[in-house]
Amino acid sequence: MKKNILSLIALFLIAGCSSTPTPTPVATEETTPAPIATKAEVTDYVIGTWTDNLYESETIGIRFTLQDSWISQSEEYQQAILDAGSEVLGQGAAQETILEFLVTTEGNRVNAQGVSSYVGPIVKSLTPKLLIETMKSQLTAVEEFSYEVLEEGTATIGGSEFNYLYLLETNYNLHQKVYFKVVGEYLTNITVSSDEANIKKAEEFVNSIEAY
């Protein structure tokens, strides 16, 4: 169980790497079920929605339908992960993060998470290489986890190009693939995490994502 929770916190750490000052809050409408959004959205970002097992996000440009053995975690569970990750990253980190979705297989053998972090206008001028290098340097600096970068490059998800890092957290033997792209003034991550025996199932989830 500890390993499962740590893998989810590690996903949050990846999202938290892009944390920056929070913009002025504005009112937003709640979706059903509501994704966790602990900071206000700016006008160029609309949170994705669930309809039964179908998730859709016009902002990120993706949709997927959960297959058998996959579940979407409750709002309370998602909040617990945000809180735990915030403690590791430092107070206030979760206030700049929108947790779009958190889905797992039964038994949490594979986790998949969509997260968007507000970065500001500067993110539009960052090159893919600089984004990757920043992500790597900040992840390897987190004392609670020991990351080794196995691979990096670009990948097409739902018809859109993402940068990606393939990481191994060596303390707990967690395999993670982080796919990220700039969306407006946000950095959006889709991250899958699994043990070595379930890497194929994690890849199947990524391959099931379609264009919105």
C-alpha positions in Angstrom: 0.0 0.0 0.0 2.8 2.4 0.8 4.3 1.8 -2.6 1.0 2.6 -4.3 0.6 5.9 -2.3 4.2 6.9 -3.0 3.7 6.3 -6.8 0.7 8.7 -6.7 2.6 11.3 -4.7 5.5 11.0 -7.2 3.0 11.9 -9.9 2.1 15.0 -8.0 5.8 15.9 -7.6 6.2 15.8 -11.4 3.3 18.2 -11.8 4.6 20.5 -9.0 7.9 21.0 -10.8 6.3 23.9 -12.8 4.8 25.7 -9.8 4.8 29.5 -10.0 2.9 32.3 -8.3 -0.9 32.0 -8.4 -2.8 34.4 -10.7 -5.8 36.5 -9.4 -8.7 34.1 -8.7 -11.8 34.2 -10.8 -15.1 32.3 -10.4 -15.4 28.9 -12.1 -18.2 26.4 -12.7 -18.1 23.0 -11.0 -18.2 19.9 -13.1 -19.7 16.5 -12.1 -17.8 14.7 -10.8 -15.6 17.7 -10.1 -11.9 17.4 -10.7 -9.7 18.9 -7.9 -8.8 22.5 -8.7 -7.1 24.1 -5.7 -6.4 27.3 -7.7 -8.6 29.5 -9.9 -8.5 28.9 -13.6 -7.6 31.7 -16.0 -9.8 32.4 -19.0 -7.9 30.2 -21.4 -8.3 27.0 -19.4 -11.5 25.0 -19.0 -11.4 21.8 -16.8 -12.3 18.5 -18.5 -15.5 16.6 -17.7 -16.6 13.0 -17.0 -19.7 11.4 -18.5 -19.9 7.9 -16.9 -16.5 6.4 -17.9 -15.8 8.9 -20.7 -13.4 11.7 -19.9 -13.1 14.7 -22.3 -11.0 17.8 -22.3 -11.3 20.4 -25.1 -8.5 22.4 -23.4 -6.0 19.6 -23.5 -7.5 18.1 -26.7 -8.0 14.6 -25.5 -10.7 12.0 -24.6 -10.6 8.5 -23.3 -13.0 5.8 -22.0 -12.0 3.8 -19.0 -11.7 0.1 -19.8 -12.6 -2.9 -17.5 -10.4 -3.0 -14.3 -9.8 0.8 -14.4 -11.6 3.2 -12.0 -11.6 7.0 -11.5 -10.6 7.8 -7.9 -12.9 9.8 -5.7 -12.6 13.5 -5.1 -11.6 12.8 -1.5 -8.8 10.4 -2.6 -7.5 12.9 -5.1 -7.4 15.6 -2.4 -5.5 13.4 -0.1 -2.9 12.8 -2.8 -2.6 16.6 -3.4 -2.2 17.2 0.3 0.5 14.6 0.7 2.4 15.8 -2.3 2.1 19.4 -1.1 3.7 18.4 2.2 6.7 17.0 0.3 7.0 19.9 -2.1 6.4 22.6 0.5 3.5 24.6 1.7 1.2 26.1 -1.0 2.4 23.9 -3.9 -1.1 22.4 -4.5 -2.6 25.9 -4.9 -1.2 26.2 -8.4 -2.3 22.8 -9.6 -5.4 21.5 -11.4 -5.8 17.7 -11.1 -7.7 16.8 -14.2 -8.1 13.1 -13.6 -6.6 10.3 -11.4 -7.4 6.8 -12.6 -6.0 3.5 -11.4 -6.3 -0.2 -12.1 -7.8 -2.4 -9.4 -5.2 -2.8 -6.7 -3.4 0.4 -7.9 -1.0 -1.6 -10.0 -1.1 1.1 -12.7 -1.8 4.8 -12.1 -2.6 7.5 -14.6 -2.9 11.2 -13.9 -3.6 14.3 -15.8 -2.4 17.6 -14.2 -2.1 21.1 -15.4 0.1 23.7 -13.5 -0.1 27.4 -14.1 3.2 28.8 -15.3 2.3 32.1 -16.8 3.0 33.8 -20.2 6.7 32.8 -20.1 5.9 29.2 -20.7 5.0 30.0 -24.3 8.6 31.0 -25.0 10.2 27.9 -23.5 11.7 25.4 -25.9 11.0 21.7 -25.6 14.6 21.1 -24.7 14.5 23.6 -21.9 11.3 22.1 -20.6 12.8 18.7 -20.5 16.0 19.8 -18.8 14.1 21.8 -16.2 11.8 18.8 -15.5 14.8 16.5 -15.1 16.8 18.8 -12.8 13.9 19.5 -10.5 12.8 15.9 -10.2 16.3 14.6 -9.4 16.6 17.3 -6.7 13.6 15.9 -4.6 15.3 14.1 -1.7 12.3 11.7 -1.0 12.7 10.1 -4.4 15.6 8.9 -6.5 14.9 9.3 -10.2 16.9 7.9 -13.1 16.0 9.1 -16.6 15.8 6.1 -19.0 14.6 7.8 -22.1 13.4 11.2 -23.4 11.8 12.5 -26.7 8.5 13.3 -28.2 5.3 11.2 -28.6 1.9 11.7 -30.3 -1.1 11.3 -28.0 -4.6 11.8 -29.4 -3.1 13.4 -32.5 -1.1 16.0 -30.5 2.6 16.1 -29.9 3.9 15.8 -26.3 7.4 15.8 -24.9 8.1 12.9 -22.7 10.4 11.5 -20.1 10.7 7.8 -19.1 11.8 7.7 -15.5 12.7 5.0 -13.0 12.3 5.7 -9.3 15.0 3.4 -8.0 14.1 3.4 -4.3 10.7 1.7 -5.0 11.2 0.4 -8.6 8.5 2.6 -10.0 8.4 3.1 -13.8 6.9 6.4 -14.9 6.3 8.0 -18.2 5.6 11.7 -18.2 4.1 13.3 -21.3 3.8 17.1 -21.2 2.9 20.0 -23.4 2.2 23.7 -23.1 -1.6 24.6 -23.1 -2.1 28.4 -23.0 -0.2 29.5 -19.9 -0.2 26.1 -18.3 2.1 23.1 -18.5 0.0 20.0 -18.8 1.3 16.5 -17.8 -0.2 13.1 -18.5 1.8 10.6 -16.3 1.5 6.9 -16.0 3.1 4.9 -13.2 3.5 1.1 -12.8 5.8 -1.6 -11.5 7.9 -3.4 -14.0 5.4 -6.2 -14.5 2.6 -3.8 -15.6 4.5 -1.4 -18.0 2.5 -2.8 -20.9 -0.8 -2.0 -19.3 0.3 1.5 -18.6 1.3 1.9 -22.3 -2.1 0.5 -23.3 -3.8 3.3 -21.4 -1.8 6.0 -23.2 -2.5 4.4 -26.5 -6.2 4.5 -25.8 -6.3 8.3 -25.5 -7.9 9.9 -28.6 -8.2 13.4 -30.0 -11.1 15.5 -28.6 
